[in-house]
Every structure is written in C-alpha cells, then in structure tokens.
Amino acid sequence: MPFFLNAKVRDLEPYEPITGDFPIRLDVNESFLSPDSISFEAIIRAVEGVAFNRYPDHAARDLCAAFAEYYSIKPELVTAGNGSDELLSVILNAFTQQDDKVITFTPDFSMYGIYAKLAGCDHIAFEKKDYKLDLTAAQGVRARAVLFSNPNNPTSLVVPAEEIRRFVKSTNALVVLDEAYMDFAAEGQSLLHEVEEYENLIVLRTASKALGMAAIRLGFAVTNSRLTKALQAVKSPYNVNAVSQAIGTALYRDKKRVKQGIELIRSQRDRLAEYFTILCRQAPGRLELIGSEANFLFVKCKDAQKVTDFLKKRGIIIRQFGETLRITAGSEDENSALLNALQEYFGGRRQ
Ligand SMILES: *Cc1c(COP(=O)(O)O)cnc(C)c1O
C-alpha cells in the first residue's frame, strides 16, 4: 500500500546550511570565540563530573539556576531546552491548536513558520516595511501566537521595548519574544525581567550566540509561573543532555568571562559597522548599512549576489537574501580579510 505524506509536511524542504570548507564563515551568526577564550578547562572539569550512566536532571535545575543568576531573574521561571529551536517547537505544539492563526514577520527566523505549520496552524507572515517590524500590523488579527526576534534576524534592528510592552498588553495572543541576540544590544531593550507582569509573554534566550556555545544546544524560555508549569509538563522529560547541562552551568557561573566575550564580539561588530559606514559613503547608492545591533550587520546592496560570489571565491562566506546581506562579526583577522576584499570589490582606498 502506498504511504501518503500529509499536507503539512509534503512540501517542506530540509534545512540546508551552506556546507563546504571555507576558511572564513560569517554566515550563521556564530561567535568567533574559541572554547579557549571561554574556558576550556572549566568545560573539561564539567564533563568529568557527569554521571554518564544516569539520566540527566529532568528540569536542568543547576543550569537554570546559573542562567537565572547570570541575568538576575528567578530560577523557577526558567525552562531549559535543547537549543531555543526545541523550545519553539514545544511552545507551538503546547499552546496552539489546529487552524489557530500564528503571526510572524518576514523575513525573520525561518523555523517559526515551520513549527507553526507542523502544529497545524494557519501561518500568517507580515512583510516588513523598509525592514522595520510593525507590530501594529498584527493587532487586527485574532491570532493565537505572535513570534519575532528582537534584535531582529536578519535586520539587526531593535523594536523598542516600549512598543513591545504596549503590544503584549493589547493582545490575547501568546507573544514569543526571541531575544537570541539581546546580549549584544544596548541596555534597557529586554523584557526578560518583566515576564511576570504579563499573562502572555515568553522570552527566549540561547547559549548559541553570546556564549559561543552553538555546539552544545542550549536554549531557555522565561515566562510567568503558569506558562512555565505548562511548558515543563509538555517538554520531553530529559530534553537537555547531562553534558550540555554541566558545561552550560559552569559557563554561566563564570559571569566575568562571559561578559568579556560579549564585549569582544561587540567591539568587532562596532569596528565592522564603522568601516561599513565609510564604505557606504564611498559607494553611494550601491551599499547601505541598515542595522548593526546584534552580532551581525545587515546591509542593502544592489549587487548582493555578485558581492557574495566575489567573497566566496576568497574563502569568505556571508549570507545573502535578495538585495541584502547579513554578515556576522568575526574575529579581528576575519573581519580584516572581509574588509580588504570588500575594498577591492568596491574600489577606492582603505581609510
Ligand atoms: C541563532 C538563533 C537562535 C538560536 O537557536 P538555538 O536553537 O538556540 O541555537 C534563535 N533565534 C534566532 C532568531 C536565531 O537567529
């Protein structure tokens, strides 16, 4: 008998990151810091302490406590996940039902729409205008959930906290505020510390960007106690493995080092942004810096495809979407190589 794939998965394509051996990867917003600069010894020590024959702590209590301590929030409002990706899937499965409307803004993190569809929801994506995310567009729709990243991926722009507060209060929908890049933004834009003031707000954080720990898959959902209880009830019991729990706990406890790492990334991001400002002036109409509030820049560029190919030939991978480019801030050497190549492409002398 034939097996028919159901409609919701029939047209889905597997996620295909760019693969291959390229010396400089500035395409997926990873941290350029190596475990050395984070604390390789702390990692080894943490792994040595793992009881490999036992199931991990189902609630990842030490990890959630270390995360909560780092951000000065209550540990009982934190749920850990196998990357924030897993939490997105759990949240959409838990808090929506068949045919519920789920709103996202496009472009944004593509997994929002995929998990919404897998949950059987009606996915509505509002186009951004001039790359700006307009929450009021969502206000007229009776949605069950609204998801967006802030600072936004790929625009590297921040929606002001006050705008988000107003929106969360004005809607019955669950608002999933993905703050994967908030550690790189200016102070005072996060809603992490006020989740208890709302019925309907979940803030997501991740160890993949600011901590440079994409490999160990750690994400966090922070929300009020009612939603936390529901999340804990629906997640799979041992969703975060013991090795990741142990390493994550050690890293978040080393607050000073994490902060230093973030500062290093921010300074490289700023250096890159400064240079782009100069380059944009040299190449008027050809290049425009749109946003630089995360660990990457977002740039409008008429010959985006050509620039991407040009850099690829030099072993540098960036991310292109139509006539825009998303460029992760790399190490000093990586950024210098990028800047030299761009200078060559756009002509003129280095300043
Ligand atoms: C990178 C990224 C994440 C991180 O996902 P993990 O599963 O925690 O690695 C989440 N949201 C956005 C918008 C991202 O760009």
The ligand as an SDF file (V2000), in Angstrom:
LIG
                    3D

 15 15  0  0  0  0  0  0  0  0999 V2000
   20.5100   31.6870   16.1280 C   0  0  0  0  0  0  0  0  0  0  0  0
   19.1100   31.9590   16.5330 C   0  0  0  0  0  0  0  0  0  0  0  0
   18.5140   31.2300   17.5620 C   0  0  0  0  0  0  0  0  0  0  0  0
   19.2760   30.1760   18.2990 C   0  0  0  0  0  0  0  0  0  0  0  0
   18.7290   28.9420   18.1910 O   0  0  0  0  0  0  0  0  0  0  0  0
   19.3600   27.7540   19.0390 P   0  0  0  0  0  0  0  0  0  0  0  0
   18.4530   26.6340   18.7010 O   0  0  0  0  0  0  0  0  0  0  0  0
   19.2640   28.1590   20.4870 O   0  0  0  0  0  0  0  0  0  0  0  0
   20.7640   27.5680   18.5990 O   0  0  0  0  0  0  0  0  0  0  0  0
   17.2270   31.5310   17.9220 C   0  0  0  0  0  0  0  0  0  0  0  0
   16.5490   32.5120   17.3160 N   0  0  0  0  0  0  0  0  0  0  0  0
   17.0970   33.2490   16.3480 C   0  0  0  0  0  0  0  0  0  0  0  0
   16.3290   34.3530   15.7390 C   0  0  0  0  0  0  0  0  0  0  0  0
   18.3870   32.9800   15.9120 C   0  0  0  0  0  0  0  0  0  0  0  0
   18.9150   33.6960   14.9190 O   0  0  0  0  0  0  0  0  0  0  0  0
  1  2  1  0
  2  3  1  0
  2 14  2  0
  3  4  1  0
  3 10  2  0
  4  5  1  0
  5  6  1  0
  6  7  2  0
  6  8  1  0
  6  9  1  0
 10 11  1  0
 11 12  2  0
 12 13  1  0
 12 14  1  0
 14 15  1  0
M  END
$$$$
